[in-house]
């Protein structure tokens, strides 16, 4: 069949993964299931979801995506046994870390391990070329809906057509390029040298080192209070705390002009159809901000919020073309962006008729950014924050120093 066009992000991921020769774009997903489970119905539901979405029903290389021919076999559930507890953790970890051969297989696979008729582990691995955190939530929602229809005795899930991600990719290729604003915004910004000088041990290369940022109720209340006073979102306060921490210059005067360029993920889901599309509808925006550290906290936060809004208004130029517009070239030992701040990622949930599915904790993954700052809100409303640093770019001490600088920066803002 004729290849379908890839988005800029998809092409970049395929090239990046080939160069690193590691499964850096595997997205893990897993649930512990309590209750009686109809395995054949679950397998039928999984095949329905894969067949329904072109981005899941294709193989890939850097030249394009090739839809499977009608009637081609789909990957079913790989079945195994589970002893209960954590005994299967190595099996699950190996499953999540196993590379995809995207030239020959679709970008989703699933493993079901059972300890008894009412105790199971469902483990999925989805390649990022076919989705993002929002898409994983869509996938699990559709999986639960299809399973419910099948176990109720319906002939099968409705074969309605899904929005086609590749149609979006074709539009992206033909869209007019918004380069002038980005060239001006990133004027004089050059790739940033990574702090680490000595390489890590071979077993640690390319991995994330997770560091808990130890945020508590007092931090949560302080962030919300400052957000109300400055009339910005709590996400803007957290972004500001990271930006001011990584821009700190020891020993410099408080009247200096500071500048940071920090990455912000942007969802490209501005229409109802795109909100229902499975695919990697994300972009990374380099947000450039200047401020003085002696400004009041509200003014610093408002300045960062305005910079974020300006970048989001120009979010449709793909990241690689943003770098090209700013005349930035990748150089050894440096990165166009060292830091990415991600707040409130979509959390996939699985609802299965007659059973209860509880999400498994996700492992530290392979690194795709030197430093990833992730923030989320817990069940009781308190913030949780973790810094994941690439072991190729930061030593453990350097990562801990950055986490400490963030806590100090946040304390100064919300005092």
N, C-alpha and C positions, 0 to 999 in steps of 0.2 A: 504494500500500500504506500501511497505518497507520504513522505515525511511531513510532519507538522512543524511550524516554526517555534523555536524556543524563545523565551523571554531573555533579556540581558542577564537577569539574575541566574536563571537556569544554566546558561552557557558558562557564566563565571564559576558557578559551583562545580560543574563537571570538569572544567580545566583545573581549578584549584585542587580538587580531590585527586586528579590524575597526577599532578605535580608532587603532592605530599605523599601519595601512595599509602594513605591511611583512610579508614572509613569515617571521616570527620563530619559527614552530613547525615549519619544515621540518627533518626529521631526515635528514642525509646518511649514505649507506652506499655503499661501493664496494670492488671486488675486482679485482686483476689476475689473469687466468686464463691459465695455461700448460698446454697440452695440447689434444688434439682435443675440440671442443665440438659437441654436436648442438643446433643453435639451436632447431629446432622442438620438440624435447623440453624444452628449458629454458623456452620460452614456454608449453607445456602445463602444466609444473610450476608456473609462476608463476600462471597462471589458476586452477589447482587450489587453491593456497594462498589466493588472494583469495576464491574462491567458498566455501571451507570456513569462513571466519571472518566472522560477521555484521558486525563492526566495520570490516572491510576491504571488505565487499560492500555499502556504503551510501553515500549522499550526505548532506550535513549543512547545517543552519542552526541558529540559536540556539534554535529551538523543538523540535528533535528530529532524529533520524536516519531516513532513508527507505531501507529495503532496496531494492536493485535488483529489478525484476520478473524472474521466471524467464525464462531465455533471453536476457536483455539482454547485449549485447556487453561484453566485459571489455577493459581496456587490455592490449595485448600488449607485446612488446618493441619499442621504437623502435630501429631498426638504423642504424649509421653506420660509418664507416671510422676507423681509428686509424693514425697514422704511426709510432707507437712513441715511447718517451721521454715528455717532458713537453709535447709539442706540443699535446695536446688538453686541457691544464689549463683554458684559458678556456671551452671547451665544457662540461667537467664542472662548473665553477663556476657557469656560467649555468644548467645543468640543476638543480643543487642549490638555487639561489636563486629559481627560477621559482615564482611564487605558485600555489597550488592554487585552483581555483574549485570549492569543495566543494559548492556547490549543484548542480553539473552533473557532477562527476567523483569517482571514488572516491579515497581518500586515499593511494594508492600508485601510483608510476609507475617504469618501468625503462628504461634505455638500455643497449644492447650495442654496443660499437665493436670492430671487428676489424682487426688489422694483417695477420694471416695466419690460416690454418686452426688454428694452435696458439698464437695470441697475441691476447688479448682484454681489454677492460675492461668489467666489468658494474657499472653505476652505478644505485643506487636512491635514491629520495626518498620518505619516508613522513611524512605529517603526524602531529604529536604527538597530535592528537585521536584517533588510532587506535592509539597504542602508546607504549612507553617503551623504555629500553635492554634490559630483559628481554624485551619483546615482539619487538624486532628479532632477538634471539638465537633465539627460538622460530621466527620467520618464516624465517630463513636455514637453520635446522635442517630445517624441513619442506620448504623448497625443495630442499635437497640430497637428502632422502629421496624426494621425489616424482620428481625427475630420475632417481635411480638406478633406481627401479621402471620408469620409461618406457624407459630405454635398455637395460634387461635384456630388454625385449620383453614385459613384462606388459601386460595390456589397458589399464592406467592405474592411478593411485594409488587406494587404497581411499577410497571416499566416506564416511568415518566423520564423524559430527557432532563439531564442536568446542565446547568450553564457550562459552557466549554472554555476552559482556561486558555486553550491555544488560540481562540478567537481574540482574547485579550492580548496575548503575545504578539499576534499579527498587527493589532492596532498600535501596540507600543512601538513596533518597528517603523510604522509609517507616521507617527506623531511628530509634529514640529518640535525641535529641540530648544529648550529653555536654558541656554548656556550663559548668557550675559550676566544674569543675576548671580549665578554661582561663581563665575570668574571674579566678579567684584567682591563677593562675600569672602572668598578664600584667597584674596590677593596676598601674596608674600607668605602664605602658609606652605611649609615644606614637610615632607615625611619626617616623622619623629623617631629618633633613635631609641631602640629598646634599651632598658637599663642593664640587662644581664650581659656580662662580658664573657663568662665561661659557660660552655654548653652543659646541659644537664646529662645525667646518665642516660644511656640508650633507652632503657625501659620507661623513662619519664618524658621522653621527647614528645612534644605536641599535646600534652595532657593539660587539663584544667586542674589547678590547685584551688579548692573551695575554702573560703574563709568567712565564717559567720561574723556579721557586723554588729551583733549584740544590740539590736534595737529593742526597746521596751515600751511600756505604756507611757512613760514620761516623754520619750522621743516622739511617739505617735501623737500625743496631745500637742506637743510643741510644733510639730510639722503642720497639723491641722489649724492651729491657732495662727501661725504665720501665713498660711495660705489664705485664711479668711481676711486677715488684716491687709495683705497685699493684693487681694482679689485675684488670686491665681490658683491653679490646681495644686494639690499636694505633690503631684508628679513633678511640677516645676520647682518646688522647694528641694526635693531630693536631687533633681538634676543639677540645681545650683550648688548643693553641698558637694557633689562629686566634682563639678567644674572648678569651684574655688579651691578644693583640696589638691587637685592635680596641677593647678596653675601656681601653687604656692612657691615662692622663691625665698628660701631662708636668708635672713639678714637684710632684705630689701626694705625700703621705707614704705610706710602705709599710704603715702600719697602717689605711689607709682601707678601707672596704668597697666592693669593685668589683661591678658588675653588667653583664652583657651579655645580649643576646637575639640569638641566631644561629640561622639556619634549618638544619634537618636533614631531608633527604628520607627518607620512609618507604615501603617496599614494602607494598602491601596484598594480599599473596599468602599468606594464612595457611592455605589448604587446598590439597589436591592439584589440584582443579579450577582454582583461581585461578592456580596455578603454570603451568598449561597454557593460560591464557587470553591471547589477543592483545588488548591494549587498554591504556590509560593507567592502570594500577593503582598510582598514586603519590599521596602527599600530602606537603605541606610543613609541618613542625612548628616553630613558634618555641620554641626551648629557652632558658628563662630561668635564669641561674645567678648566684649571688652567692658571693664568696670574698674573702679578703684576700691581697694579693701577698706578704706575709711568711710565709705558710703554707709548709710543706714541699711540694716538687713532688708527692709522692705524694698528699697531702691535696687539693691543688688539682685534680689529675686525677680522683681518686675523687669529688670533689664534682660535677665536670662529668659524669662517667659516670652518677652517680645521677640528675642532672637529665635526661640523655638517656633513661635507662630510664623515668623517670616520664612523659616526653612520649610515648614509644613505647607506653606502656600506655594512652594516650588518643588513639591515632593515627587513629581512624576518623571523627572529626569533620572534615569538609572544611575546608581552609585558609580559604576565604572566610567560613565560619561561625565559625571560631576567631576571626577578626578582629572579626566582629560581636559575639561573646560578650565580647570584651575592649573593646568600644565604641571600636574604632579606625576612623577614616575616612581614606581616601586624601586627601592634600592636595598641592597643586602644590609641586614641589621637594622632596618627602619620600617615604619608602617605609616601610611597616610593618616590613620587614626589609631591611637593606642587604646582609647576608652570608648565603650558603648554602654549607655544607660538604658535599661529596659524596666518599665514599671507596669505592673498589672498584666502579665501574660495570661492569655486565655487558658483555663484549666479544663482539659477534656474530662467528661463524665460519661459513664456507661450505665444505662438503665436497661436491665434485662427482666422480662416478664417472669415472675415466680422466683427470682433470685436477687441477691444483693451483691453489687460489685463495688469494691473499695480500691481506690487507686494505690498502686505500689509506689514507694519513694523512688525518684529517678536518680540514677548514678551521675557522678561527675563525668562529663563527656569530653570528647576530643575538642581541642581549642580551634575556634575559627576567628576569634579576635584576641589580641593580646590581653586585654582586661575587660571583663564583662561584669557590670554592676546590675544585679537583679533585685527588684523590690516587689513585694506582694503584700496582700492584706490577709491576715489570719481569720479563722472562724469567729473570733470574739472581737475583731476589729483592729487588733494591734498589727503594726508593720513587722515584716520580716525582711531582712536584707542579707545578701551574700555577694561577696566579691569572688569571681572565678578568674584566676590569672593563668595565662599560658606559661608553662614551665620553660619554654624556649625563650621567653621574653623577660621573666621576673624570677628572681630567687625567692625562697620562702621568706627571708628577712625583708626583702624589698616589698613583697606583697603585704606583709604584716605592717610595714611602715606606711604603706598607702592606706590600708584599712584604718590605722590610727589617725592619719591625717584627715580622713573623711569624718571620723567621729569628732575630732576637734573642730573641723569646719562646721559640721552640723550643730554642735553645741554653741558656737559663736552666733550662728544665725538665729537659733530659737531661744536664746537666753532671755 
